[in-house]
Amino acid sequence: MTANPAGTGPATPPPGPADLAGHAIDAWQRAILFWDVLRERANDVLDQMSAGMPDILAFRHETLLDARRFPRPANYALLRITGYGEDEAEHCLDPAKPPLIVIDPRAGHGPGIGGTRRDSELGIALHEGYPVYFVTFFPAPCPGQTLIDVLHAMRRFVDAVAARHAGRAPILYGNCQGGWAAMLVALHCEGPLGPIVLNGSPLSYWSGEPGVNPMRLAGGLSGGVWPVRLLADLGAGQFDGAWLVQNFEALKPENALWEKYLPLFLDPEGERERFLTFERWWNAFYALSAEEITTIIRQLFIGNDLERGVLDLGDGTRLDLQTLRSPLVVFASEGDNITPPHQALGWIARVYGDTDGLKRAGQRIVYLLNPKVGHLGIFVSAAVARFEHRAILEALDDVARLAPGLYEMTIDNPTGDPDCRRPQYGVAFAERRVEDLHFEPPPAAFERVRQVSAWSDAIYGAFVAPWMRAMANPAAAAMARWMHPMRTSRYLLSERFAPWMRGVALVADALRATRASAPSTQSPALESAERDALAVVTRNLKAAREVRDGWQEVLFRALYGGVEGRAPEREVVTVREPGSPRASRAA
């Protein structure tokens, strides 16, 4: 008998031979079902590739504008959300509410992950009576497409939505990189625009915590922007989004290689649909043009030009965050390792200097912090959508009435029910000081990264790029896409490439029928031992990743001179008063 502490009930008998045999059989069955789901994923990847990578948006919609037909074409389109399931948008539309436009990230994946279920940003906004629109995009960019072309297309989308609603300024909802895209639209293009909600959106690209946010070091460790240009040139002018997704997976390899598969192995029947739905999005890789990705990496991620107030996308218009006049809501999470709060909020102190500077600019910024949700959970989690996003939407009128300044939005929900309604929960705006945002300025090493990137980029452009472009061709680029490890690791498990997977499918079908009618004979002790053994692998992978991240920090400091010092001060900007012409800018 297994000894138990006094008073905790009868002792649990140790597992016997029958328990061991039953658990071994169950584990074998789960392994077959697990590999069968991976076979289904492989077939999904192949089917998506043959179908042209359709989006996974689950809401019914109609296309209003297709930017591929604009004078300056871009691979974007504006959709009007018309319903979900049996629900029609017109049934709950509130004519008094302004339109809302959701912009999904274009960071290697396709659009629609935030709209795969009713309990989502789109669903909550529809339920609250907002006219909802969605900015989608297509798998391949238009030839020569630039970031300026994208911004002009989005501005036209905003104007079209405003025209449909008697000139009411639309609300922009930006997820991850869709957030900085929304900010660029607001800064670059004149026209009416309502509040902007940024969900896990990076604006301060050099910020982060040493040893915790290693992605910010990638530009320095790779030598700058030139590897991105090389991959785009070899792709015949297109940058394969699979490279970006591979970077995300490398950020936490214990999750990409192990943790995300554990729930599926432990419960293949219960987790199958959830797993496949997410993987249909995660493994659908969309391309960016060479011009787009080079501008994004060179001027945003490595150059940090947006935070520094010197961003010029090539048309002579300097974009400066101080000129933003739309009320801003920033939703970030302390559990987000891709866009940590440092990158979502650190720019405020560097742009405005202090609280008085923010108030003189006439701007109101509200931030909301979640203590633990991960990056995707900020705009994918159903619980977050039903509570935080609904609270944000219901509070936007209050945000617009706030006096200029910085505020922290807090939500008091005594019931703990994410579906509760006001007044069961309350929203408060606590005024904060810009000086109290405890995000250290980026070290001078990142300025040296920017300089090294400029030098290596110039060398690549002068001596290597012409040869790469001469060798590149569409057939070779297509072959490189098919052979990318992010794709081969998925689709090679299909029976179309591995005939023995047909046998796995046949056995899995038989097991599903058997397991559905068989009573569970699992031993709790063996289940616990199995989970403990699997957790050991997780801990070892995490430890190895932490060692890798530590050595990356050491190498970065050795290459770029450590973390002492400060980045160059931001250039001075003369701020205009609200309603006056565009600000005059003086260095």
N, C-alpha and C positions, 0 to 999 in steps of 0.2 A: 504493500500500500504506500502511496505517496503521502508523506507527512504534510499536514496543514497546520497553520497557526491556530492556537487555541481560540475557540469560539467562532470559527469561520465555516463550520459545517463539516460534513463527512469527508474523509479523504477520497481523492480521485484515484481509482485504480490505474496502474500503469497500462499502456496499450499492450495487448497480447498479439500472438501470431496472426489471428484473424484480422485484427485492426491494421497491422502492418501490411498484410496482403491487400486488404480493402483500400488502404490509402495508396498503395503502389498502383493498383488498377485505376483508381480515380485519377491519379496524377498522369498516368499514361493516356487516359481518355482526354483529359484536359489538354495535354500536349498535342494530340491529334486535332482537336477542335481549334486550338491556338494556331497551328500551322495552316489549317483550312481557312481561317479568317485572313491570314497573311496572303494566302492564295487569292482570296476574294479582293483584297486590296490591290494585288498585282493586276488583276483583271480590270479593276476600276481605273487604274493608272493608264492601261492600254486603251480602254474605251474612251477615257477623257482625251487622250492624245489624238485618237482617230476622229473624235467629234469636234476637235478644235478648241478644247479647253473651255467648255461653257461654265458660267458662274454658278454658284450654289445657292443663290438667293431664293428663299422659299416663299417670298411674298409675290403675289400677282402684281403686275406692273405694265405700264405702257411707255414706250420710248417717245420722248418729246423732242429731243435734239440729239443729233449724231454728229459729233465734232469731226469725224473723218471726212465730212462733206463741207467743212468750213473752208474759207479762203486760205487760212493757215491751219491745215488739218492736224488733229491730234486724236489718239485712239481712245477717246472718252465719249460718254453719252450721258444724257440726263434722263432719268426714269421718274415717272410719277407712280407712287405706290397706291394700288387700287384695292388691295384686300389680302386676306390670309384665310385659307380654308373656306368656310362658308360665310365669313365675315366680309362685309364690304366697307370701304373707307367712308363712303358717303353716309352710312348709317350713324356714325359717331362724330362726324365733322362739326367743329365749332367755328362758325364764320368769324367770330371775334378774335380767334387766335392766329398768330402770324404763321407763315409757312416755315418748315424746318427742312434743311438739306443735310443729309448724312454723307460724309466723304470717308470711304474706307481706305486703308493703307495700300500703297503700291510699293511693296518692298520684297518682291520676289514671288508673292502669291497672287491669286486672283481675288476679285471682290466678292463680297457677300457673306463673310464669316460672321459678321454681326447681325445677319438677318436670316439665320437658318431655323429659327423657331419663333413662336409667338411671343415668348418672354424675352424680348430683345429691345434694343434701342428703337428700332422701327415699330415693333409691336406696342411698346409702351406709349410712344408718341401718338400712334394712331388711336389707341384706347383713350388717351387724354384729349383727343379732338383736334390735334394738329394736322394740317395738310402736310404730308410727308413726301419728300423727294430724295432720290438716291443717285449719287454720282458713281457710275460704273465705268469700267475700262475693259479693253480687249487684249487678247494675248500678245499681239505683236504691235509695236509702235509704228506710226506712219514714217515713211522714209524721211530722214533728216529732222525728225521731230525734236523740238527743244523745249526746255522748261518754260520759256516765255510763251510758246504756243499753247502749252497746257494751261497756263495762267489766264491767257486770253479766252480760252474755251470755257474755263470755270467762271470767269467774270460774265460771259454771255449767258451761262446757265443761271447765275444769280439774277441777272437782269430779267431773264425770261420768267423766272419764278415770281419775282416782284411784280412784273406786269400782269401776271395771272391773278394777283391778289391785291389789286387796286394800289399798287405801289408800296405795299407794306414790306418793310425791310426783313429779309429772311434771317432766321437763326442758322448759323453754321455749326455743325457737329463734326469735329474732326477726330478720327481715331488714329493714334500712332502717327505715322508719317502723313496721313490725311490731315492731321492737326497743323503741322507746319505748312502744308499746302494751303490750308484755309487762311493762315496768317499771311502768307505771301499774296494771296488774292486780295485780302483786305488792305495790304500795304501798297500793292502795285497798281491797283485799278480803282478809279473813282466810281462812286455810285453808292446807293443806299445799302446798308448792311446792319443787321441787328447784332445781338450778343453772339459771341463765339465761345463754344465749349470745346476744350482740348482734353482728350482722354489718353493719358499715357503718351503725350507728344513731346519729343525732344526739341528744345530751342537753345539749350546751352550745351553744346556738343563736347566741350572739353571737360565738363564737370563730372564728378564721380568720386567714389571713395577708393583709395588705394587698396588693392587686394580684394575688392568686392565687385568693382565694375571694370573688368579688363577690356571690354569692347572698345573703350575710348582710346586704348593703346594701339589698336590694330593698324591705324594709318601710319604711325611711326615705325612699328615693327615690320611692316611690309615695304617701307621705303617711300611711301606717299601714294599718289593717285595713279602712277604709271601702270601697276599691275591691272587695275580696272580698265584702263585704256587698251592694254594688250589683249585682255579677254574680249573686249568689245570689238576690237579690230579683227581678231581671229573669228569672231562670230559674224563677220560680214556686216558690221555696223550695228549689231544688236548684242546687248549684254544679257546673258542667260540668267533669269531670276533664281535658278537653282544654286548659283554661287552665294547669293544672299541668304537663302534658307540654310545652306550648309554652314554659314557663319553663325546663324542663330543656334543650330544644333551643337556646334563646337563650343558655344558659350557654356552649356551645361551638358557635357557628354553623358553624365550618369542618368540624365533624364532621357536623352535621345536614344541611348543604347539599351537602357534597362528599365528605368522607372515607369516610363509610359506604357511598357508592355506588361508590367506586373499585374495590374487589374485585369487585363485580358486573359492572362494565363490562369489567374486564380478563379475567374468567373467568365469563361469564354462565351457562355450563352447570354448572360446578362449584360456583358460589356460590348458585345459584337456590334450592335447598331451605333452606339455612341462612338466607338473607335473608328468605324468605317466612315461615318459622317464627317468627323474631324479630319481624317486622313485624305478624304476627297478634296478638301481645301488645302491641306498642308503640302500635298504632293502635286498640286497643279501649279506649275511654274510659268510665270508670265515674264516677258522680256521688256527691257527698257532700251531706248536708243542710245548709241554711243554718246551723243551730245548730252542727253538727259543725265545719265549716270555719272559722266565726267563732271558736269556742273554740280550735281548733288554732293559728290564725294569731295571734289576740290574746294568748293566754296562754302559748303555747310559743314560737313563732318570734319574735314581737315583744316579748312580755313577759318571756320567759326565766324564767317563774315556777317551773319545775321545778328549775332549777339554783339559783335564789335561795331555794328552800325555802318559797315562799308559794303554791304551786299549790292552788287550791280550784276544783273543777269545778262547783260550784253546790249541793252537798249538805251543806256545812259541814265536810267532812272535808279537812283540810290534808295534802297529800302531800309528804313530805320524803324525799329520797334517803338521809338518814342512818338512816332506820328500816328500810332494806332488810336482810334477813337471809339471803337466798339467795346462795350463792357466785356470782360473776359472772365471765364470760369475755367480753372485748371483743376482737373481731377487726376491725382497721382496716387501711387501706392508705395509703401515702404517695402512691400514684397516684390516689387518690379525690378528685376535685374537688367532689363533691356533699356527701359527709360526710368531710371531711379528719380526720386524727388529732386536730386541735385540738378538733373538735366531739364526737368519740367519747371523748376522754380528758380534755379540759381541765376538766371538771366535778369531777374527783376532788379536786384541790387546793382548789378553791373550796368544796366541800361539807365535806371533812374537815379542812381547814386544813393538817395535816402528817401525817407517818407515825404519830405517837403517837395522833392523833385517829382515824385509820383503825383502828388496833389496839384502841383503847378501845371503838370501835363494834362490835368483834367481827366485822368484815367481812373477807373475802378477795376481792381483785380480781386477776384474771390478764388480761394483755393480750398479744395477738399481732399483730405488724406485718408486713404484706407490703410489699415495697419498690416494687412497680410496678403491680399489678393495678388496673383501674378499678373504679368503684362497682358496676356490675352484676356484674362478674367475681367479686366477693367471694362472691356467693351463686348465680351462674349458671354460672361457668366449670367445666367438667368436670374439668380438672386440679386446680383448687382444691378441688373437692368430694372428689376421690379422695385428696388428700393432707392439706391443712390441716384440712378438716372431719372427716376420718376420725381424724386425730391428736387433734383436740379431743375427739371422742366417746370415744376410747380413754383419754384423760387425765382425764375428769371425776371419776372416783373419786379420783385423785391430788389434784385440785384441792380436793375436799371434805375431804381430810385435811391440807391445808396449815394452818399457824398463821395467825391473822389478820395481814393485811398486804397489800402490793402486790408483784406478781411479774410478770416478763416471761417468757412462754413462748417457748422457742426449740426449733426442730426441726433436728436434725443428720441429714442424709440423704446419706451419702457416695456412694450408688449413683446419685443423681439420678433414680431411677425413682419416679414418683408412685404406683405401685401396689405398692411394696415394703412388707413387713410387719415388725413388730418381731421380732427385735432388729436388723433391717437399718437401721432408723432409730431415733434416740433422742430423747426429749423431756426437757427440763430446765426447771426453774423458778428463775430468778435473782431473788433478792429485790431490790427497788428501793425508793428513797425517794420519797415523794410530792413532796417538795421539789425533786426532780430532774426532774420532768415540766416540760420547758421550753416551756410555753405561756403567753404573756403574758396577763394579765387583760384583759378587754374594756375599751375606753376608755369614758369617761363619756358620749361621744356617743350610745351605744346606750341609755343611760338617758333621754336627751333624746328619742330616737326613740319610746320607750315613752310618754313624756308627750304628745308631739305626736299620736301615734296615739290616745290616750285622748280628747284634745280633739276631734280631727276625727271620731272615732267618735261622740261625743256629739252633735256638730252634725248629722252625717248622720242619726243615729237620730231626732232631734227634728224636723228640717225637711225631709229628703229621702226617707227610707225610706217614710213613709206614702204618698207620691205614687207611688213606684216600685212598691210592692206593689199599689196600686190599678190601675195600668196593666198589670201583668203578668197573663198568662193562659197556660194550658197550650199553646195553639196557637202563640202567639208564642215561648214558650220552646223548643218543638220546632223551629220554623223557625230560631231562633238557633243551636241545636245543629247542624242540618243545614248551615248556612251558615258555621260556624266554619272558619277557614282551615286548621286542622289536619286537617279532614275533606275540604274541597273540594280541597285540594292532592293528595289521594289518590284519592278516588272519581271525580273528573272525568276521569281517564284510562281509565275503563272504557268499553267499546264501547257500553254502555247510554246514555252521555252523549256520547261522541265516536265516531260511526259509523266514522270512518276507522281506528280502532284494530282493527277487524276485518281490515283489510288487513294491518296489522302482524302480527296473529296468524297469518294465512295464510302470509305470507312467512317468519315465524319457524319455523313447522312445517316448511316446505321446507328451510330452512337447517340445522335440527338434523339432518335426515336426511343432508344433503350433507356437513356438517362431521364427522359421525361416521365417515364412510368415507374422507374426504380426508386425505392425509398433511399434516403441518405443514410449511409453507415459510417460517415466520417467521424474520426476520433478527435475531439477538441484538442487533446494534447499534441497529436501529430500535426494538426492544422497550425497550432501555435509554433511548433518546432519548424515547420516548413517556412512560415512567414519570417521567423527569426533568421533562418539560414539565408533566405533571399535578401533580408535587410543587411546582412553582413556584406554581400556583394555591393549593395548600394553605398554603404559606408566606405568601402575600399575604393570604389570609383570616385566618390566625392573627395576622398583624401588625395587621390592621384590628381584630380582636377585642381585642388587647392595648391598642391605642390607646383603644378604647371603654371598656375596664375602667379604664384609667388616668384617663380623664375622669370616670367614675363616682365614683372615689375622690375626685377633686378637688371634684366637686359635693357629695358627701356631707359632706366636711370643711367646705365653705363653708356648708352648711345647718345643720350640727349642731355646729360649733365645733371641728373637728379631732379628733385622736386622743389628745391629752394627757389626763392625769388617769386616774382609776380609777372603775370602776363602784361603786355603793354596796356596802358590806360586807354579807355574808350575815347574816341574822338568826340569833341563837344558838338552838341546839336542844339540849335536855337529852335525852341518849341513854339508852335503857333497856338493861338487861342482857339477853342472850339468854334467852328463856323467860319474861320478865316481861311484864306488860300493856303495851299500846301506850304509846309514849313520851309523857311530858308535854312540852309545848312552851312555851317562854317567849321572848318577843321581847326 
